[in-house]
């Protein structure tokens, strides 16, 4: 007697149709997570502004107003990593004396309108993306690490000075998005090739001195930290069981 299996085993065509439908749904979900636009800028508005991104921009603007875009030396010296007027041979003497805010406050100082406009534009673009896709905590840790270490590296290489700005953080965020998005497509992070090239070209231009006195060590340190973090986190994500 032959058993009729027609009710339990659907035809191959129906099974193939279900498979194609599932793949189509997966593709739609993937496209929602991964940005595939030609440029970073037209697409980022869809992420919305996270609370930390908004707060950082607000603080930078407030410091720019109260410091008159860095022209008020007395105000600025209170926020520098090391006040050049009282610099001595002791490493980070004022921080070690208890003025711990100096480790992070330099990133809020901007010298000139173009300086703050450039940094806030990039902070908005990258901050919105990371905070929306990776969460406020990860974004906060990225800002803290790429805010402190690049400034300390700049201090070690050059010494005390009127050094500030969000550029080290911006390059750190860019490096993170670049490597994390490249090796972990499901992260929802993405930088197109033209944007990466532009950032690297600008990094080189700053070394030429054509744009004035720039904290190049902070820029490079931030970029390297971000790339290492992004690559490492992408590797960790790839090891997680699905």
Helices and strands as residue ranges (DSSP letters): H 12-33, H 40-43, G 44-47, H 51-66, H 73-77, G 84-86, H 93-96, H 102-105, G 106-108, H 113-134, H 136-158, H 167-183, G 185-187, H 193-208, H 216-239
